[in-house]
Amino acid sequence: MKGHIFNIDNGYLEGLCRGFKNGILRQTDYLNLVQCETLDDLKLHLQSTDYGNFLANVPSPLQVSQIDDNLKEKLVTEFQHMRNHATGPLATFLDYITYSYMIDNIILLITGTLHQRPISELVPKCHKLGSFEQMEAIHVAATPAELYNAVLVDTPLAPFFEECINEQDLDEMNIEIIRNTLYKSYLESFYNFCKNMGGETEEVMCEILAFEADRRAFIITINSFGTELTKDDREKLYPTCGKLYPDGLKALARADDYEQVRSVAEYYQDYKQCFEGAGTNPGEKTL
C-alpha cells in the first residue's frame, strides 16, 4: 500500500526537481566554458545545455550584469512555478526559502533610503525571490516601530520582527542589529519547522541551517569588534540552532579579538578547518 501512495501529493514537483537537477552543468560543460574567450562564446555554449536560449533576446555586446539578471529571472520563474503548484508543508518550506531574500531586500531599501537614494532606483536592485507588495512604502518609516506598523505587519516577516520594535532612529548601527535579529528569528523558526517535519527534511536541512546559524555567530562577533555593540547585545543576536549552542556562543560572547574567536573554533572540528590558513592581515585568506 505504501508504494501505491508514495509521493501522492508532490509527485509532479519531484519530477520537475529531478529534471532541474539533471540540467545542472557538468564538469565537461565547465571545461568548455573555460575555453570561451568572449561572452558571446559563453552564450553559444550555454545554448546546447538546459539553459537553452535564456539570452536569446539580449543584443550584443553582452554585459555580465545582463547575464546575471537573466539567470536570476530564470531561477525565479522556475521557483515560482514550483511554489504555485505546492501545497501543505512543501508550500511552507518554499515560503521559508524566500524569507531570507525578503530580509535582505528590506535592509537594502532601508540603507538606500538612509543615504537619500530614491526608492524607484532601489526596488529594481532587490532580489525578486524576496519581493512583496509593501516594499515601496519602506521610505515612510523613520523608526523600527514605524517600519513594522506601516510596512511589515501584513508580511510573513511580522513574527520575526517583534524583537526589533523600538523607538530608536534607523541609523547604520540599528539597521545591522535589525538585520541580525531578523535572521536569528528566521533561522530558529526554519530550523524548528524542519525538525518537526522529521525524516530526510530534518536530516538534511537542520545540518545546513545549523551551519548558517554558527556562521552568522562567528561573523557577528568579528564584525562587532571596535563598535559600540556591547557583549550582552552581541550575544542576543546569535541564532541558537547551531552546533555552537550553548557553550560556544557563550565563549564567543566573551571574545575580545580575532584570536579568541579562533580559539573557540578549535573545539569544533568543522570550524577549526575554516580558520586554518585564514587571517586578517593583507594578502591572507579571509574567514
C-alpha positions as CSV (number, residue, x, y, z in Angstrom):
1,M,0.0,0.0,0.0
2,K,2.8,2.4,0.9
3,G,4.2,2.0,-2.7
4,H,0.9,2.9,-4.2
5,I,0.6,6.2,-2.4
6,F,4.3,7.2,-2.5
7,N,4.6,10.9,-3.2
8,I,0.9,11.2,-4.0
9,D,0.9,14.9,-3.2
10,N,4.2,16.1,-4.7
11,G,5.0,13.7,-7.5
12,Y,4.8,16.3,-10.3
13,L,7.1,18.6,-8.4
14,E,9.6,15.9,-7.6
15,G,9.7,15.1,-11.3
16,L,10.3,18.8,-12.0
17,C,13.0,18.9,-9.4
18,R,14.8,15.9,-10.8
19,G,14.7,17.5,-14.2
20,F,16.3,20.7,-12.8
21,K,19.0,18.6,-11.1
22,N,19.8,16.8,-14.4
23,G,20.1,20.2,-16.1
24,I,22.9,21.4,-13.7
25,L,26.1,22.0,-15.7
26,R,28.6,19.1,-15.5
27,Q,32.4,19.1,-15.4
28,T,32.6,18.8,-19.2
29,D,30.5,21.9,-19.5
30,Y,32.7,23.9,-17.2
31,L,35.8,22.7,-19.1
32,N,34.2,24.1,-22.3
33,L,33.3,27.4,-20.6
34,V,36.9,27.8,-19.5
35,Q,37.9,27.8,-23.2
36,C,35.4,30.7,-24.1
37,E,37.2,33.9,-25.0
38,T,34.2,36.2,-25.1
39,L,30.7,36.4,-23.5
40,D,29.2,35.6,-26.9
41,D,31.2,32.3,-26.9
42,L,29.8,31.6,-23.5
43,K,26.2,32.3,-24.8
44,L,26.8,30.0,-27.7
45,H,27.9,27.1,-25.5
46,L,25.1,27.5,-23.0
47,Q,22.6,27.2,-25.8
48,S,23.5,23.5,-26.0
49,T,22.7,23.0,-22.3
50,D,19.4,23.1,-20.4
51,Y,19.9,26.9,-20.1
52,G,18.9,27.0,-23.7
53,N,18.0,30.4,-25.1
54,F,17.8,32.3,-21.9
55,L,20.0,35.0,-23.6
56,A,18.2,34.8,-27.0
57,N,16.6,38.3,-26.7
58,V,19.8,40.0,-25.4
59,P,21.6,42.1,-28.1
60,S,25.3,42.1,-28.4
61,P,27.6,43.2,-26.9
62,L,26.6,41.1,-23.9
63,Q,27.1,42.6,-20.4
64,V,27.9,40.5,-17.3
65,S,25.1,42.2,-15.4
66,Q,22.6,41.3,-18.2
67,I,23.7,37.6,-17.9
68,D,23.3,37.8,-14.1
69,D,19.8,39.4,-14.4
70,N,18.6,36.7,-16.9
71,L,20.0,33.9,-14.8
72,K,18.1,35.2,-11.7
73,E,14.9,35.7,-13.8
74,K,15.2,32.0,-15.0
75,L,15.6,30.9,-11.4
76,V,12.7,32.9,-10.0
77,T,10.4,31.8,-12.8
78,E,11.2,28.1,-12.1
79,F,10.9,28.6,-8.3
80,Q,7.6,30.4,-8.5
81,H,6.2,27.7,-10.8
82,M,7.0,25.1,-8.2
83,R,5.6,27.3,-5.4
84,N,2.4,27.9,-7.3
85,H,1.8,24.1,-7.5
86,A,2.9,23.3,-4.0
87,T,0.5,22.6,-1.1
88,G,0.8,21.9,2.6
89,P,4.2,21.6,4.3
90,L,6.0,21.9,0.9
91,A,4.4,25.3,0.3
92,T,5.5,26.4,3.7
93,F,9.0,25.1,3.1
94,L,9.4,27.0,-0.1
95,D,8.0,30.2,1.6
96,Y,10.7,29.9,4.2
97,I,13.3,29.9,1.5
98,T,12.0,33.3,0.2
99,Y,12.1,34.9,3.7
100,S,15.9,35.4,3.7
101,Y,15.6,37.3,0.4
102,M,12.8,39.4,1.9
103,I,15.1,40.3,4.8
104,D,17.9,41.3,2.5
105,N,15.6,43.4,0.4
106,I,14.2,45.3,3.4
107,I,17.7,46.1,4.7
108,L,18.8,47.2,1.2
109,L,15.8,49.5,0.9
110,I,16.3,51.0,4.4
111,T,20.0,51.5,3.9
112,G,19.4,53.1,0.5
113,T,16.7,55.4,1.9
114,L,19.1,56.4,4.7
115,H,21.6,57.5,2.0
116,Q,18.9,59.6,0.2
117,R,18.6,57.2,-2.7
118,P,15.2,57.3,-4.4
119,I,13.0,54.2,-3.8
120,S,12.4,53.8,-7.6
121,E,16.1,53.3,-8.0
122,L,16.4,50.8,-5.2
123,V,13.5,48.5,-5.9
124,P,15.0,47.1,-9.2
125,K,18.1,46.1,-7.2
126,C,16.1,43.9,-4.9
127,H,16.0,40.1,-5.4
128,K,12.8,39.0,-7.0
129,L,12.5,35.9,-4.8
130,G,12.1,38.3,-1.9
131,S,9.5,40.7,-3.4
132,F,6.4,41.7,-1.5
133,E,3.7,44.3,-2.1
134,Q,4.6,46.7,0.7
135,M,8.3,47.2,-0.4
136,E,7.9,50.6,-1.9
137,A,6.3,52.0,1.3
138,I,9.5,51.5,3.3
139,H,10.7,55.1,2.8
140,V,8.0,56.3,5.1
141,A,9.5,54.7,8.2
142,A,11.9,56.6,10.5
143,T,11.9,54.1,13.4
144,P,11.7,50.3,13.6
145,A,8.2,50.7,15.2
146,E,7.0,52.7,12.2
147,L,8.6,50.2,9.8
148,Y,6.7,47.4,11.5
149,N,3.3,49.2,11.8
150,A,3.4,50.8,8.3
151,V,5.1,48.1,6.2
152,L,5.8,44.7,7.8
153,V,2.8,44.0,9.9
154,D,1.0,42.3,7.0
155,T,4.0,40.4,5.6
156,P,5.3,36.9,6.6
157,L,8.2,38.6,8.3
158,A,6.0,40.2,11.0
159,P,6.6,37.4,13.6
160,F,10.4,37.7,13.1
161,F,10.3,41.5,13.6
162,E,8.7,41.6,17.1
163,E,12.0,41.7,18.9
164,C,13.2,44.6,16.7
165,I,10.5,47.0,17.6
166,N,11.7,50.1,19.4
167,E,11.6,53.8,19.1
168,Q,15.2,54.4,18.1
169,D,16.0,56.1,14.8
170,L,17.0,53.9,11.9
171,D,20.8,54.5,11.7
172,E,23.6,52.3,10.4
173,M,24.1,50.5,13.7
174,N,20.4,49.9,14.3
175,I,19.9,48.6,10.8
176,E,22.6,46.0,11.3
177,I,21.0,45.0,14.6
178,I,17.7,44.6,12.9
179,R,19.2,42.5,10.1
180,N,20.8,40.1,12.5
181,T,17.8,40.0,14.8
182,L,15.6,39.1,11.9
183,Y,18.0,36.4,10.7
184,K,18.2,35.0,14.2
185,S,14.4,34.6,14.5
186,Y,14.1,33.4,10.9
187,L,16.8,30.7,11.2
188,E,15.4,29.4,14.5
189,S,11.9,29.2,13.1
190,F,13.0,27.5,9.9
191,Y,15.1,25.0,11.9
192,N,12.2,24.1,14.2
193,F,9.9,23.7,11.2
194,C,12.4,21.2,9.5
195,K,12.9,19.4,12.8
196,N,9.2,18.9,13.3
197,M,9.0,17.6,9.7
198,G,11.4,14.8,10.6
199,G,12.8,12.3,8.0
200,E,15.2,13.5,5.3
201,T,14.0,17.1,5.6
202,E,15.2,17.2,9.2
203,E,18.4,15.3,8.4
204,V,19.5,17.5,5.5
205,M,18.1,20.9,6.3
206,C,18.9,21.0,10.0
207,E,22.6,20.4,9.2
208,I,22.5,23.3,6.6
209,L,20.7,25.7,9.0
210,A,22.9,24.8,11.9
211,F,25.9,25.8,9.9
212,E,24.3,29.0,8.7
213,A,23.5,29.9,12.4
214,D,27.0,29.3,13.5
215,R,28.5,31.1,10.5
216,R,26.5,34.2,11.5
217,A,27.6,33.9,15.1
218,F,31.2,33.9,14.1
219,I,30.8,36.9,11.6
220,I,28.7,38.9,14.1
221,T,31.4,38.5,16.7
222,I,34.2,39.5,14.4
223,N,32.3,42.5,12.9
224,S,31.4,43.8,16.4
225,F,35.0,44.4,17.4
226,G,35.7,48.1,17.6
227,T,32.0,49.1,17.6
228,E,29.6,50.4,20.2
229,L,27.8,47.0,20.4
230,T,28.2,45.5,24.0
231,K,28.9,41.9,24.7
232,D,25.5,41.4,26.1
233,D,23.8,42.9,23.0
234,R,26.1,40.8,20.7
235,E,25.0,37.6,22.5
236,K,21.3,38.4,21.8
237,L,22.0,38.4,18.1
238,Y,23.3,34.8,18.0
239,P,21.0,32.2,16.5
240,T,20.7,29.3,18.9
241,C,20.1,26.4,16.5
242,G,23.7,25.7,15.6
243,K,26.4,23.4,17.0
244,L,27.9,26.2,19.0
245,Y,24.9,26.5,21.2
246,P,25.1,26.9,24.2
247,D,28.8,26.8,25.3
248,G,30.4,28.0,22.0
249,L,28.0,31.0,21.9
250,K,28.8,32.0,25.5
251,A,32.5,31.8,24.7
252,L,32.1,33.9,21.5
253,A,30.1,36.5,23.6
254,R,33.2,36.9,25.8
255,A,35.7,37.2,23.0
256,D,37.7,40.4,22.7
257,D,39.6,39.8,19.4
258,Y,40.0,37.6,16.4
259,E,42.4,35.2,18.1
260,Q,39.9,34.5,20.8
261,V,37.3,33.7,18.2
262,R,39.8,31.3,16.5
263,S,40.4,29.6,19.9
264,V,36.6,29.0,20.2
265,A,36.6,27.3,16.8
266,E,39.4,25.0,17.9
267,Y,36.9,23.0,19.9
268,Y,34.8,22.2,16.7
269,Q,36.4,20.2,14.1
270,D,34.4,21.6,11.1
271,Y,35.0,25.2,12.2
272,K,38.6,24.6,13.1
273,Q,39.3,23.8,9.5
274,C,37.6,27.1,8.4
275,F,40.1,29.1,10.4
276,E,43.2,27.3,9.2
277,G,45.2,29.5,6.9
278,A,42.7,32.4,7.4
279,G,43.7,35.7,8.9
280,T,43.1,39.4,9.0
281,N,46.4,40.6,7.6
282,P,46.8,41.9,4.0
283,G,47.1,39.0,1.5
284,E,45.7,36.4,3.9
285,K,42.7,34.3,3.1
286,T,39.7,35.8,5.0
287,L,37.3,33.7,7.0
